[in-house]
Amino acid sequence: MENELRRPFARAVEVASELVVHPEVTSRWNVESACADMSVGALARHVVSQWFNAERLLRAPAGADPIPAVEHYARAAWVSASHDDEANVEIREGSEDLAAEGPETMRSVVEDLRPRLAEVLASDRSGPVLVPWQGWSLSEGDFLLTRMMELVVHCDDLAASIDVPPPEFPDDVVLPVLGLLTRVARRRHGQTALVRALSRPQRAPADVSAF
């Protein structure tokens, strides 16, 4: 899966790009989003940061000793942190700082990123991707998969925030993302909980969320 997710990731970015520049995002920029304590503008900038950071890290020197994607979520502080813990507050505050630049700046960022992202995704780079804010590396495929997951999940949040239907992602985007979410949820809740949630609602637990 080292390079095979480059094209799906590019497709995911295309879908997300259309949503973040929706007129309702601009008109509700400072309104609280479906993510508590986060404005619509901050959520939109958080979505854009998924491919902004991808472009940046794919150009950086390769990392070493990658860990599996599921282990990435087992280690990441924000996964088990509460809403008001430092890890999640920092994410919200960082996104709000970017949102303070306004929607037109975000549109410029989206346009400027298009050729740069296309270039790096067409390059012959190889090797793991170092995720500096975590302090470990992922294979390129797993790194892109984690960014695709963020895009799929947060585009649903953003669509709910502006009262529009959530975007439909292509199968080569959403199926790997669903697989990742299933693996993370299985680690958290166990096999039986997932099987019952998907096939036996009368015995299913109330919560099988991955996060």
C-alpha positions as CSV (number, residue, x, y, z in Angstrom):
1,M,0.0,0.0,0.0
2,E,3.1,2.2,-0.2
3,N,2.1,4.3,-3.1
4,E,-1.3,3.0,-4.1
5,L,-3.2,5.5,-1.9
6,R,-1.8,8.5,-3.7
7,R,-4.6,8.7,-6.3
8,P,-7.4,8.0,-3.7
9,F,-5.9,10.7,-1.5
10,A,-6.0,13.1,-4.4
11,R,-9.6,12.3,-5.0
12,A,-10.5,12.8,-1.4
13,V,-8.8,16.2,-1.5
14,E,-10.9,17.1,-4.6
15,V,-14.1,16.3,-2.8
16,A,-13.1,18.1,0.4
17,S,-11.9,21.2,-1.6
18,E,-15.4,21.6,-3.0
19,L,-17.0,21.5,0.4
20,V,-14.7,23.9,2.2
21,V,-15.3,26.7,-0.4
22,H,-19.1,26.2,-0.2
23,P,-20.8,29.6,0.3
24,E,-22.4,28.5,3.5
25,V,-19.0,27.9,5.0
26,T,-18.2,31.6,4.4
27,S,-21.6,32.8,5.7
28,R,-21.3,30.8,8.9
29,W,-17.6,31.2,9.4
30,N,-17.8,32.4,13.0
31,V,-20.7,30.2,14.0
32,E,-20.1,27.2,16.2
33,S,-19.8,24.0,14.1
34,A,-21.0,20.5,14.8
35,C,-17.7,20.0,16.7
36,A,-18.3,21.7,20.1
37,D,-16.3,24.8,20.8
38,M,-15.0,25.0,17.2
39,S,-16.3,27.5,14.7
40,V,-17.2,26.6,11.2
41,G,-14.2,28.5,9.9
42,A,-11.9,26.6,12.3
43,L,-13.3,23.3,11.2
44,A,-12.9,24.2,7.5
45,R,-9.2,25.1,8.2
46,H,-8.7,21.9,10.1
47,V,-10.0,20.0,7.0
48,V,-7.6,21.9,4.7
49,S,-4.7,21.2,7.1
50,Q,-5.0,17.5,6.2
51,W,-3.6,18.0,2.8
52,F,-1.5,21.1,3.7
53,N,0.4,18.9,6.2
54,A,0.4,16.0,3.8
55,E,2.1,18.1,1.1
56,R,4.7,19.4,3.6
57,L,5.5,16.1,5.2
58,L,5.8,14.2,1.9
59,R,8.5,16.7,0.9
60,A,10.4,16.3,4.1
61,P,13.2,13.8,4.6
62,A,11.9,10.2,5.1
63,G,11.4,8.9,8.6
64,A,12.4,5.5,9.9
65,D,10.9,2.5,11.7
66,P,7.2,3.1,10.9
67,I,4.5,1.9,13.2
68,P,1.2,0.4,12.0
69,A,-1.8,2.8,11.7
70,V,-3.7,1.1,14.5
71,E,-0.7,1.6,16.8
72,H,-0.6,5.2,15.8
73,Y,-4.1,5.7,17.2
74,A,-3.3,3.7,20.3
75,R,-0.4,6.1,21.0
76,A,-1.9,9.5,19.9
77,A,-2.8,11.5,23.0
78,W,-6.0,13.1,21.5
79,V,-7.6,9.7,21.0
80,S,-8.1,9.0,24.7
81,A,-8.1,12.7,25.8
82,S,-11.3,14.4,27.0
83,H,-12.8,17.3,25.2
84,D,-11.1,19.8,27.4
85,D,-7.7,18.0,27.7
86,E,-4.7,19.9,26.4
87,A,-4.3,17.7,23.2
88,N,-7.8,18.5,22.0
89,V,-7.7,22.2,23.1
90,E,-4.5,22.7,21.2
91,I,-6.1,21.3,18.0
92,R,-9.1,23.7,18.4
93,E,-7.0,26.7,19.2
94,G,-4.6,26.1,16.3
95,S,-7.5,25.8,13.9
96,E,-9.2,29.0,15.3
97,D,-5.9,30.9,14.8
98,L,-5.9,29.9,11.2
99,A,-9.6,30.7,10.8
100,A,-8.9,34.3,12.1
101,E,-7.2,34.9,8.7
102,G,-10.7,34.6,7.1
103,P,-12.3,32.6,4.4
104,E,-10.6,34.3,1.5
105,T,-7.2,33.4,2.8
106,M,-8.3,29.8,3.1
107,R,-9.5,29.8,-0.5
108,S,-6.0,31.1,-1.6
109,V,-4.4,28.3,0.4
110,V,-6.6,25.7,-1.3
111,E,-5.7,27.0,-4.7
112,D,-2.0,27.4,-4.0
113,L,-1.9,23.8,-2.7
114,R,-3.3,22.2,-5.8
115,P,-0.2,22.2,-8.0
116,R,2.2,21.6,-5.1
117,L,0.2,18.6,-3.9
118,A,-0.1,17.2,-7.5
119,E,3.6,17.5,-7.9
120,V,4.6,15.6,-4.7
121,L,2.0,12.9,-5.4
122,A,3.5,12.4,-8.8
123,S,7.1,12.3,-7.4
124,D,9.2,9.2,-6.9
125,R,9.7,9.7,-3.2
126,S,9.8,6.6,-1.0
127,G,10.2,5.7,2.6
128,P,8.2,6.3,5.8
129,V,6.6,9.7,6.6
130,L,7.7,11.2,9.9
131,V,4.8,12.8,11.8
132,P,6.7,15.4,13.8
133,W,3.9,16.4,16.1
134,Q,3.6,12.8,17.2
135,G,7.3,11.8,17.2
136,W,7.0,8.7,15.1
137,S,6.8,7.6,11.5
138,L,4.1,5.8,9.4
139,S,4.5,4.1,6.1
140,E,3.4,6.5,3.3
141,G,0.3,4.4,2.7
142,D,-0.7,4.5,6.3
143,F,0.0,8.2,6.6
144,L,-2.2,8.9,3.6
145,L,-4.9,6.6,5.0
146,T,-4.9,8.6,8.3
147,R,-5.3,11.8,6.4
148,M,-8.2,10.3,4.3
149,M,-9.9,9.3,7.5
150,E,-9.7,12.8,8.7
151,L,-11.1,14.2,5.5
152,V,-14.1,11.7,5.4
153,V,-15.0,12.2,9.1
154,H,-14.5,16.0,9.2
155,C,-16.3,16.6,5.9
156,D,-19.3,15.0,7.5
157,D,-18.9,17.3,10.5
158,L,-18.6,20.3,8.2
159,A,-21.6,19.4,6.1
160,A,-23.7,19.0,9.2
161,S,-22.4,22.4,10.4
162,I,-23.8,24.2,7.3
163,D,-26.9,22.0,6.8
164,V,-25.9,20.5,3.4
165,P,-25.8,16.8,2.5
166,P,-22.4,15.2,3.3
167,P,-20.2,14.6,0.3
168,E,-20.0,11.2,-1.3
169,F,-16.4,10.0,-1.5
170,P,-15.3,7.4,-4.1
171,D,-15.1,3.7,-3.0
172,D,-11.3,3.8,-3.2
173,V,-11.4,6.5,-0.5
174,V,-14.2,5.4,1.8
175,L,-13.6,1.7,1.8
176,P,-10.0,1.9,3.1
177,V,-11.2,4.5,5.6
178,L,-14.0,2.2,6.9
179,G,-11.5,-0.6,7.2
180,L,-9.2,1.6,9.3
181,L,-12.1,2.7,11.5
182,T,-13.2,-0.9,11.9
183,R,-9.7,-1.9,13.0
184,V,-9.4,0.9,15.5
185,A,-12.9,0.2,16.9
186,R,-12.1,-3.6,17.1
187,R,-9.0,-2.7,19.2
188,R,-11.1,-0.5,21.5
189,H,-14.3,-2.6,21.8
190,G,-13.4,-6.1,20.7
191,Q,-14.5,-8.4,17.9
192,T,-17.9,-9.4,19.3
193,A,-19.0,-5.8,19.7
194,L,-18.2,-5.1,16.0
195,V,-19.9,-8.2,14.7
196,R,-23.0,-7.5,16.7
197,A,-23.1,-3.9,15.7
198,L,-23.0,-4.9,12.0
199,S,-25.2,-7.9,12.1
200,R,-27.2,-8.3,15.3
201,P,-28.6,-4.9,16.5
202,Q,-30.7,-6.6,19.2
203,R,-27.5,-7.6,20.9
204,A,-25.3,-4.7,19.8
205,P,-23.6,-2.5,22.4
206,A,-24.6,1.2,22.4
207,D,-21.2,2.4,21.4
208,V,-18.7,0.9,18.9
209,S,-17.1,4.3,18.0
210,A,-13.5,4.1,16.9
211,F,-12.7,7.3,18.9
